[in-house]
């Protein structure tokens, strides 16, 4: 006899029949009541994760040692509570580690290598330790890293980001939680964007309560550098766009009519259901343009184009996303028309190249080739760069970052393990791109993660936004939600069921 799927497992489409009353009752409870009904501890942990993401940018974008310490205790603490809940409840992880076995193996190998770099290993110690011992006339315990303490601090920051990813991955397997997390991220970034616009308009971009000099009319919110805030704002823009695009299809017209009529109705549906997201996206986009960051804005435009392309590929057979895409393009075009004169003027005045930055890239590459396998220690660029600096860079310039995250990773970890770390992130991003293009239900988390990955990956070529902790933590939360929702909800990813039980939802 032919087996039929239950209505709650049926693939969703605009023409799908109405769900039974039991399915419609859950949203009627309200998002937070429905969230609590799915599990009290997980609901509290999700709210705790959101609160941590809201706090992360406050202290100058989290780019200070005290903020690193707070985050390094808070987010791994949430993960510990989650793991204890899993242990005592006798349930499995919603997403098994086997689901991300490849990226997890690469990341685990990288963590072990960083620990090795920070360990006192005399045979492989960098020659600078011997020079320091001679000058100080005392024996120093050297290691592969030229600054073992700084490498341990960088390791703390890396594990903090990984803990955010793991927690978001486990809490976002249910679509309700994933969407609440993304909506919270959009609201948080919109709030910081609005605050940045106020600071730029009335305080010359000075940051109250912190020692951060004014920067004129540039928008930087609570971040030290406007380019870093551009990356952060770009994450918010990608998230809001990913949430807006599916709204036009939810109340799509079923009656026949002209293409213009159907398009107008889809735009109307997106506007009515997503007016708050549209407002948040508008504020974020204006703030992004106000940063006048060439790399940040161009990377955001590239991410938005990729997101819309994926949406079009997913719905081109029935034109499902045409209304939302038209609405998004119209909004972006209007915003650029009214607020884009600053960025256009700067691009025309200075172009896209930066002589000093290219010189730093060249010097960093030369340093990498001197120690291609061992590296100099994770997170030690500021200690190594002065050893190679030459007259190609003005003496008054301060370079404690390479303005290229990839070169810094290869400088610190070496080519092998640097490739492993970058490869793990690319692998996860690829899963999100595949999920965004293939999923028929709840495509927003995977689409947001895919677009944010492209934005961060491109901007990392010319800046260090992803190395700012607020940006890294927010990106990891989005990526975790995207990976969790990249697989169909009809497939169980938990590490508890075995055999035939993997074919049911859990």
N, C-alpha and C positions, 0 to 999 in steps of 0.2 A: 504494500500500500504506500502511496506517495506521502512523504512526510512534509508537513507545512511548518514554516517558521511561525512563532508566536508574533502577534502584531507589534510588540515592543522591540522585536529584533528586525523587523522588516526595513529594508533600505528606504530612506526618506527621499521624497521628491515632491515638487510643487503639486503634482497631481495625485499624491498618495491620499488614501481615504483617511478621514479623521480618526485619531487614536481613541481607544476606549476611555470611559470616564475615569478609570483608575489611573491612566497615564496622564490625563489632564489635571488631576487633583494635585500632583506634586508641585507644579509651578504656582498653583493657587495658594500654597502655604507661604509663598515668599521665598526669595533665594536663600536667606540665612536660615529660615526654618527648615527648608528642604536640605540645606547643607548639614544642619545639626541632626536631622533625621537619618542621614546616611552614616553617621558615626560621630559621637561627641568628641573623642580625643582627636581624630583627624580634623574635625572642624576647628578645634582650638589651635591645633598646630598650623593649619592654613592661615588662620587669623594672626597667629604669631609670626609666620613667614611674611605676611603682608605688612605687619607693623615694623618688622626689621627692614624690609625694603623701603618703607617710608622714612625710617630714621637714617638709612645709609648715606644719602646725599647731604644731610644737614651740616655735618662738620666738614666744610670745604670739600664736598664730594667724597668724603671718607678718605681723603688723601693725607692722613696724618697718623702717626704711630698710635696715639691713644684710641683712635677710631678702629684701627686694625685690631688692637687688643680686644675691644668690646665685641666687634664682629666675630673675632676668632673664638670667643667664648659663647656668644649667643647662638649663632647658627649651628655649629656642631652640637650645642646643647639641645636644640630642637631635634636634630637627627637622633641623638641619644634617647630622647623621650619617645620618639617614634619607634625606634628599634626595641625599646623596652615594652612598649605597647604591643608590638608584633609578637614578642617573646611570651609575654604573660597571657595574651589572648589566644595563643596557639594558632594564629592565622599566618598565612604566607604574605610575602610582599606583593602588592598589586602588580608591580612590574619586576619580573625576575632579572637578576644580574645577567642571566644567559641571553636576555633580549638585546643587551648592549655588550655582549662578550668581547667583541673586537675592540671597540673604543676603550672598554674597561681594562683590557690587557695592556694596551698601549699606555694608558694613563698610569696604571699600576707600575709598569716598568720605569716610567719617568719619575714617579715618586721615589722608587728605590734608588735610582741614579742620583737624585738630588740629595738624599740622605747620605749616599756614598761620597758625594762631593763635599758635604759639610763635615765629614768624619776626619779625624786626624790620621792620615795615611801617608807616612813619610816617603815611601818609594815613588809615589805618584804626585807628591806635593809640587805645586807651582814654584818655579825658581825664586819668585819674589819673597817666599817665606825664608829662604836661606839668606837673601840679602838683608831682610829685616833682622834676622838673628845676629848677623855680623855687626850691623849698625847699633843694635841695642846691647850687644855683648851678652846675650842670654839665649838659651834654646827655646824656640817657639814650636809648638805642635802645628805643623802645616798640613794642608790638605789640597785636594784638587781645586777647591774654591780659593780665590785670592782674598776673600772676606767671608769666613765661615759663618760669622754671626749674621751678616746680611743675607746670606743664603738661607739660613734658618727662618729669618723673618719672611723672606719671599715664599718659603715653603708653607708657612702659616697662612699667608694670604691665598695661596693656591688651594690648600685644603679647605679653606673657608668657602671659596667659590665652588669647589666640588661638593661640599655639604649642601649648599643651596640647590645645586642641580639635582642631587639625589633626593632631597626632600620634595622638591617640585615635581620630580618624576613620579614619586610614589603617591603623592596627594592628588595628582592631576589625571589619573587613569579614568576617573569618572568625568564625563564632559561638563557637568555642572561646576565641579571644582575648578577645572581648567579654565572655563570661561570667567568664573568669578575672579580667579587670579589675574587673568589678562585684563579684565575690566578695572581691577584695583590698580594694576600697574599703569594703565592709561590715565586714571584719575590722579594718581600720585605724580606722574610726570607732568600732567597738565597743571597741577597745583604749583609745582616748582617752576614751570614755564611762566605762569602768571606772576609769581613772585619775582622772577627774573625781569619781566617786563616792567614791573613797578620799580624795582631797584634801578633799572636803566633810565627810566623816565624821571625819577625824582631824586636819586642818590648817586648819579653818575656811575652806576654799577658797583658802588662800594657795598660791602657785605657787613651789615650790622653785627656786633658782638664778636667779630673776627678781624684779625689784622690782615686785611686784604685791600690794597690800594685801589682807588677808583680807576676805571678803565674807559671813561667816557660813555658814549651811547651804546656800546656793544652789550649784548645780553649774555650774561654768564651765570645768572641765578646764584646758587651757593657754591659754585665751582671756582677754583683758582684761575682756571684757563677757559676761555670761551670755546676753544676747539674741543675740549673735553665735554663741555655742556652740549655742544652740537651733536656729539655721539649719543649722549643721554637722551636729548630731545628726539633724535632720529629713532631711537628705540620706541619711544612713545608714539611717534607718528606711524611707524610700521604696525604697531599693535592696534591702534585705533582703525587704521585702514583695513586690517585683517578682520576686525570685528564688524565693520560697516558693510563690507562687500556682500556677505551672505544675507543681509537683512532685506535686500530688494527682492529676494526669491521667496522669502517666507510667506508673504502675502501677495504672491504674484497673481495676476488676473487669470482665471481659467476660461472665461468666455472669449470667443473669437473677436478679433478686432484688428485694426490697422497696427502696423509695427510702431508707429508714433504713439498710438494710444497705449499699447502695452508698455512701451518704454517709459511714458509719463507716469503710468500707474506704479511701475517698479521704483521709479525715483521717489514718488510720493510715499510709497511704503517704507523705503529706507529712511526718508526724512522723518516720518512720524514715529517709527520704532527706534531710531537711533539719533534723535536730536541731541541728546546729551553727549554721545560719542562724537557727533559732528562738531559740537561746540568745543569739546576737549581737543579734537584734532586741529581745529582752527587756531586755538590759542598756542598749541605746541608748534604748529607750522610757522606762525608769526614769530615766535621766539627763536625758532631755528634759523629763520632768515635774519633775525636780529643779531645772531652771533657773527654774521659775515664770515663764516668759516667756509672757505672754498671746498676743502676736502670733505667736510661734514655734510654740506648741502648737496654736493654732487653725489656722494655716497648714498644719501637718503633718496635722492631722485632715482638712482639706479635700483635701490631696494624697492621703491614704490613701483617702478616699471616691472620688475621681476614679479612682484606680488600680483599685479593686475594681469600679467601674462599667464601666470599659473591659474588665476581665477578664470580667465578666458578659455584656457585649455581644458579646464575641468567642466565648464558649462557650455562650450561652443556648439554641441550637438543640438541643444534646444534654446540657445541664447539665454541661458539662465542668469548670467552675470552681467548682461549688457546694461541694465539699468543702474546697477551699483557702480560699474566701471565708469559710465557716463557721469554719474553724480560725483564720483571721486575726482575724475579728471577736470570737471567743471570747477569744483572747489579749489583744487590745486592751482588751476590756471588763474582763477579770480584772485586768489591770495597773492600769487606771484605778481600779478598785474598791479596790485595796490601797494604791496610791501617789498617788492623785490628790487627796487632801484639801487639799494646799497650794495647788494652782492653783485649785481650786474656791473655797477661802476667799479667795484674793486677788481673783478675779473678783467675788465677792459684796461684798467690802469696797470695791473701787475702781472696779468697772465696766470698760468698755472705752475710755473717752475719756481724754484727757490734755490739759489746758488749755494747758500750755506748748508741747507739741508742735504743737497746732493753731495757736498763735500763730506758731511758727517756719514752719509751712507757709504761712501768710498773708504773712509778711514775704518769704519766698523767692519766692512767686508775684509779689509786687509788684516784686521785683528783676528777675525774668524779663521782665516786661512792659516794663521800661525799656529793655532791649536784646534784643528778641525774635529778631532774625535773627543777629547776630554772636555773641552770648553773651559771657561774661567770660573764657573760657579753661577748657579741660577740667581738672577737679580743683582748682579754686581757691575752693571754697565758703568755706573758713576765712578767706580773705583778703577776700572780698566781703561776707559776712554782717555783720561789725561796722559797715560803712558804712550799713546799713539797720536795724540793731537799734534797737528802741524800748522804751518802758517796759512793754509788754505781757508782757515776759519778766523774771523776777526777776534782779537784777544779779549775784547770786552764781552763777548757772547758766553753765556753759561749753558752748557749742554749736559744735563744729568739724565737725559733720555735720548735715545737714538731717533725718535720720531718715526720709527718703523718697528712695530712689535715683533715682526718675524726675524729681523736681524738681531734684535736683543735676545730673543729665544735661542737662536743659533749661537750667538756669542756666549751665552751662559751655559747652555746644555751641550753644546757640540752639535754636529750635523745629524748624528744618529738619533739621539734622544730628543733633539729639537724637532726633527721630523716626526717623531712618535707623538709628541704633544700636539703639534699642529694637525697631524693626521687624525688623531682621536676626535678633535673638534670638527674637522671636515667630514668625517664619517657620520657623526651625529647630525650635522647640517644636511647631509645627503639624504638621510632617513626622513628628515622633515620635508625636504623638497618632494620626495617620492610620495609621502603621505598627503601633502597639500594638493598634489595633482590627481591623486587617485581616490581619496576619501569623498564619499557622497554626503555623509553626515558629519557635522562638527569639524569642518576643515579649518576653522579659524586658528586654533592653536598651532597646528603644523605650519600653516601659511605664515603666521606671525614669526615663528621661530626661523623659518627659511629666509624670510625677508630681512630679519634682524641679523642673521648670520652673514648674509651678503653685505649688509651695511657695515657691520663691524669688521668683516674681513677686508673690505676695500679700504675703509678709512684707516685701518691699521697699517696700510702701506705707507702712509704719509704722516701719521700722528700716533699718539700713545693713549687715546681715549680708553681703550679696553684695559689698560693697566691701572686706571683709576678704579678704586674698589666699588664705588656706587654703580658705575657702569658695568663692571664685571659681574657683580652680584645680580643686578637686574637682568642682564643678558642671560646668565645661567638659569634664572628662574623661568624666563620665557622659553629657553631651549629645553629645559626639563619638561615643561608643559607640552611643548611641541612634540618631543620624542614620545611622551606618554600617549598622545592622541594621534600619532602617525599611523598606528595600527588600528584596524577595524575593531569596533567595540564588540563584535560577535566573536572575536578571538580572545581567549583567556591568556594573559601574559604572566599570571601569578606563578610563583615557584612552589606552590602547594599542591595543586591538582596534578594527577598523573594519568597517562594513557588517554582514554576516551574523554575524560573530564575536561581536557584542554579544548574541546570543541564547543563548550558552553560558556556563557558570560559569567564572570566572577568578579 
